[in-house]
Amino acid sequence: MIIDTHCHAGLRKYEPVESLLYHMDHNNVDRAVLIQYGGNSDNTYLLDCLKRFPQRLTAAMIVDPSDDGEAVRRWADAGIGGIRLTPAARSTSADPLAIWRAANDCGLVVSVHCSLDLLNGEAFRDVVDRFPDLSIVLEHLGGVKADAEPPYEAFTKALELADHANVTMKVPGFGELCSVPLPFDPIPPLPRLALEAFGADRLMWGSDYPPVSSREGYTNALRVPQEYFADLRVSQQAEIFGETAQRIWFSGE
């Protein structure tokens, strides 16, 4: 089983979900997680996608920063299983942590749109400490950029979040970490450092479709990481490319 944990779909931005499903089918990807794109708190289209393709998709919503938790609960009750937040996200309602608290109460998965600075900041560390049972997934290998240089101090510090059992990390296509076009040579050690910190059972692959189309493309975003991790045990490869995501994002089955 292969699960893509980081895709976008829309009617006014990016591509309709059928375009994603085409690439999934072409690459033998079984399931995907639709991540709401920034600035859009209308999750109606995501919900429609889930209703049309319930065996293949789940999604992470976005809500307005003023939400006191009511919108989170409403979308969750409708069937959306996750929410996208920044590390320092705070509600402008009476309870600054209302959105995080509602996500925790609803059993949602939080997909964290990261930068290393915010991951390493006190605001996010406070959230992780306060909600030890909340499933938190760090997008884009924690937000590390292709211009990161050894000894990768900020990235290494962010990897300390692996000490929290509820935190996992997405491994993107390597076009986010390397200069394009292919071949990517050399590939920086960042995915290996993440593997050492989190273990294969807490890493999950995500393509970043459709933005990946302007980098290496969907097929290469899957193929290159598969080749990179080919020296791992078959069971570890299965975790990174499907089983971790199945456990985290499709746990209700």
N, C-alpha and C positions, 0 to 999 in steps of 0.2 A: 504493500500500500504506500502511495505517495500522497502527501498532503501539502498544499501550498498555503502557508499561514499569513501571507501578506500580499493582498491584491486589492485593487480599487475598481469600482464600476460606477457608472452614472449616466444620466441622459443629458446633462448640461456640462459635464466635465468628464474627461477620460472617455471610456468606451462602454457601451451596454454590455451586460453580463454575457451575452452570447459570444462576444469576441473572446472573453476570458475562457469560456467553455471550449471554444475551438482549440485554443492553445493547450488547454489541459488535456483534451482528447488526443491531440497530436503527440503529446509527450507522455501519455499514460499516467497522468496525474488524476487521482481518484476524487479528491475533495479539496476545498479551498475555504479560506477565511476572508470575507470581504471586510476591508478596513475603510471606514468612512473617511473621505478626504477632508482636509482642514477647512474649517470655516462653515461647514454644512451641518446644521443640527436638525435638518429634515431627513429623517431616516426611512421615509416611506418607500423609496425605491429599494433600499436594502431589504426591507421587510417583504416587499413583493418578490424579490429574487429568492428569498428563503422559502416562501410559499410555493413558488414555481419549481424549485429544485431542492426539496427538503433533504434528500439523501446525499447531496453533494456539497451543500454550502452551510456555513454559519456566518455571523457578522459581528462587528464591533461598532457601536453607535458613537456619535458625538452629541453632547447636549450643550445648551447655552450656559455660559459661566454663572448666570444668575439662578440656575436651577437649585432648588432646595432638596432635591432628591425625587420630587414627584415625577418629573419627566423620565428620569432613569427607571423608575419603577413601572411607568406606563409602557415604555418601549420593551422593557424586560418581560412584562406580562404578555406583550404581543408576540414575543418569540425571539427577540434579539438576545444573544448569549454573551455579548461582550461590550466593552466601552473603551474608547480611545481617549487617553488623557496625556497631558504633558507632566513631567516629573514635579513641577511646582504648581500644578493646577489647584486653584482654590475657588470655592463658590463665593459669590458676592452676597449670598443670603446671610441670615443670622449665624449660620454654622459654616465656617470656612471649609470644613471637611465634609460637608453634606453629600457631595457627589461621590467621594470615596466611600463614605459610610453606606450610602445606598447601594453602591456596587458590591460592597462586602455583604450587606444584608440580603441582596438578591442572588448571591452566588455567581456573579459575573466574572469573566476574565477581563483583566485590564491590560490593554495593549498600550505600552508607553512609548509615545513619540519623543525620542530622546536627543539630547546633546550631552556630551560627557560632562560639561560644566554643571548642568542641571542634575544629572544623575549623581554627581559627587557633592551636591549641595545639601544643606541641612534640611530644607523643606521636604525633599524626597526621602531622605533617610528617616525623617520623623514619620512619614506615612508608612514606610516599610515596617518600622518598629511598632506602630499603632495597630496595624492590621496584619498580623502574622498568618492568618488563614485566607487572606485575599490572594488569588492567583494573579501574579504580576508578570507580564511578558515584555522584555526589553526589545524594542524594534531595532532593525538595522545594525546588529552587533553593537548595540549600545550607542550608536551615533558616531562611531569612530570614522574618520575621513581618510580618503586615499592619500592625503598629504601628511598623515601621521608619521612620525619618525621615532626610531629607537631612542631611549628605552621604553617608549609608550607609557609614560608615567600616569597620565590621566586615564588611559584605558585600563592599566593595571589596577588603579584605585577603584575604578568602576567594577572590575571583576570581583572585588571584595563582596559585592552584593550576593555572590554565590553562597556566602555563609548563611543566607536566609533561604530555607528550603522551599518557600513559596515563590521564589523568583526564578524565571527561566529566560532564555535569550533566543532571538531569531538570528539565523545565519542567512545573509542575503546572497544574491548573485555577486560574483567577485568583481564585476564591473564597478561596484561601489567602492571597492578597496584598491583597485589597480587602474592603470591608465589603459584606455581602449585605443585601438582595436586589439583583438586577439593576435597572437597568444599572450596570456598574462604571464610575464616572466620578468622578474621573480614575483611570486605571490608572497606578500608579507606574512609573518607568522601569526597574525591576529586571530584567524579561526582556530589555530592550534592552542593559542593561549586561552581562548574561550572554552575549548574542549577540556583543557587541563583544569580550569576553574569549575566549570559546571558539570562536566561529564556528558556523555552522549544522551543520557536519559533526560537532560534538561536543556537540550538544544533542539531547535526546529527550523527547518528551511522555509524561506519565503522569497518569492520571485521579485516583488515590487512591480507587478504588472499593473498598468501599461507603461509607467516611466522607464522600465527596463528596456523597452523597445528602442529607446534612444541611446542605450549603452550596448550591451552584448546581445540583447534579445532573449526571449523566453527560453528557448531550447538551450542556449549556452549558459543561462543563469542556473539551470538545473544540471546540465552535463558537467560543467567544470567543477562545482563542489562535489559532485558524485565521484569524479576522478580523483579529486584532492583527498577525499576521505576513503578511497578504495583500499587503503592498507589497514583499515580498522576491521574488527570482527564484523561478520555479516549482521549480527544482532545489533551492534552499535550503529552501523549504517542504517538499519531499519528504524532505529530510534530517531535519528536525526531527520530522516526524510519522511517519516510518517507516524511512528508509534508515539513519540512524545506529543505531537499535535493531536493525535486521536485521544490521548489521555486527558490533555488539558482542555481542548476546544470542543470535543464531542463526548464528554464524560457522561452526559445524561442518557446515553444509549444503553 
